[in-house]
Structures are given as structure tokens and as C-alpha cells.
Amino acid sequence: MSHVRTVKSLFRPFLEFPTFDRAIDEFFSQLESQKLELKAMQQEKAALKKLENVRKDHEQRIEKLQSEQAIDKRKAELIEMNEELVENALAVMRSAIANQVGLKSDLSWQYCEGSPVLD
């Protein structure tokens, strides 16, 4: 087993330097380069995560707006289906506003007649 390790160590790539100082300089230079590269990768990863979060938020907003749009479309369809009733209700409201009448107290007679406008 130790023989295999010795053989493996013979084939490992290595660099020779003219002085110990040059070897130390190269070592720390490589170490600093690795640190900077790691920091750049972490910043890129953080930026991609922020971008993904913005993308998800945008998709959620679109889904919410589409849902609200569907609800509004249904409301419009209901108004169109009940156009006459809506127009009657608007007429009653406009009249009450013009005459400064309170809808609950002064127009209660329409409840007795079974008017669907104030139901």
C-alpha cells in the first residue's frame, strides 16, 4: 500500500521555484486568486437568486392580476345580464342623491312593494 502512495506521489504535478520566497509568493498569490474567484462566484449566485425571486414575484403578480381580471369579467357579465335591474338601481340612487334622501329610512316603502332594486 505504501508503495502505491509513493508511486502516485511521483506522478503528481509540481512546480519548482528558484527560491523559497518565490514559492511562498506563488502559494499566497494562488490562494488570494482562489478567494477572489470564490467571492465572485458567491456574488453571482446571490444575484441569480435575487433574479429568480424577482421572476417568481412577477409570476405571482401576473397570476393575481389574471385572477382579478377573471373576477372583474364575471362581474361585468353579471351587470350586462342584469342591465335593466342595474339601471333601475342607479336611477334610484341618483334620485336619492339629488333629493338628499337617506336610502335606508326614506325609501323603505320600496321594500314593502317587493322592489328588487333595494333588496
C-alpha positions, 0 to 999 in steps of 0.5 A: 500500500505504501508503495502505491502512495509513493508511486502516485506521489511521483506522478503528481504535478509540481512546480519548482521555484528558484527560491523559497520566497518565490514559492511562498509568493506563488502559494499566497498569490494562488490562494488570494486568486482562489478567494477572489474567484470564490467571492465572485462566484458567491456574488453571482449566485446571490444575484441569480437568486435575487433574479429568480425571486424577482421572476417568481414575484412577477409570476405571482403578480401576473397570476393575481392580476389574471385572477382579478381580471377573471373576477372583474369579467364575471362581474361585468357579465353579471351587470350586462345580464342584469342591465335593466335591474342595474339601471333601475338601481342607479336611477334610484340612487341618483334620485336619492342623491339629488333629493338628499334622501337617506336610502335606508329610512326614506325609501323603505316603502320600496321594500314593502312593494317587493322592489328588487332594486333595494333588496 
